[in-house]
Amino acid sequence: MSNLLPILMFVIAALHWRLKIIGVSYLLMLAYKIASQPMTVEGFSGLTPNSFFGGVLFQWINPKAWVIAIGGISAVRASN
């Protein structure tokens, strides 16, 4: 069952192209919706966004950053 999608993509190359077009169209639609929304301040709590350095320090508790770092270290260690 896991080999079905690659076989379909190989046999029906047009399906792959259509999926790309659909994906790009969906992302462009979402970008348009986000960009065209009016900016409101409902429920403003008075909190300000993190600064650049605050964002850098926040990465220490980001689990995705840990997974990527460990994966990168493992890849380098495995190649040695």
N, C-alpha and C positions, 0 to 999 in steps of 0.2 A: 504493500500500500504506500510506503514512503517513496517508492520509485516512480509512482504514477505521475506526479507533477513534472519532474524533469523529462519524462518521456513525452508528455503532452507538449511541453515547451519545445522539445526538439522536433516533434512531428508537425506541430501546428505553430510555426514561428509567428504567424499573424496574431495569435492569441497573446503572445508575449508583448508584442508592439501595442496591442489594444490595452493591455493591463497597464503599461507604462503611461499611455495617454490618459486613461481614466484616473490613475494615481496623480499625475501632474495636474489634471483638471480639478480634482478634488482639493488638492493643496492650494491651488490658485483661488478656488472659491472660498476656502476658509480664510485665506489671507485677505481677500476682498471684504469678507464679512467683518473681520477684526478691524481692518483699516477704516471701514465706513461707519462703525458704531460711534454714536455720540459719546463724548467724554463727560461722564457724570461723576459727582463726588458723593453719591449716596452711601451712607454708612461709613463715612471717613472716620477712622479711629484715632487719627493724629500720629500714627506711626510713620516713620520715614523709611524709605528703602535703604538697604545696606550700601555702604560705600564699596569701592573696588576692593580695597584691602579687607573689608568685612566679608565680602564674597569669597575672597581667596581663603580666609581663615575658616569660613563656613564649610569649605570642601573637606575639612578634616572629619566632619561627621556625616559626609555624603557616602552612603553605601555603594553607589554606582562607581564613584571615584576609587574606592578601595578595590572593587572587583577588577576594574581596568588596570590599576596599578599592579595588583598581584598577578593578573594575566600577563602583563608586559614583562614583569620580572621573571615569571616562569618561562616565557618564550625565550628570553635571553639566556637564562640558565640552561635550558634544554639544548640550545644550539651550541653551547660550549662543551 
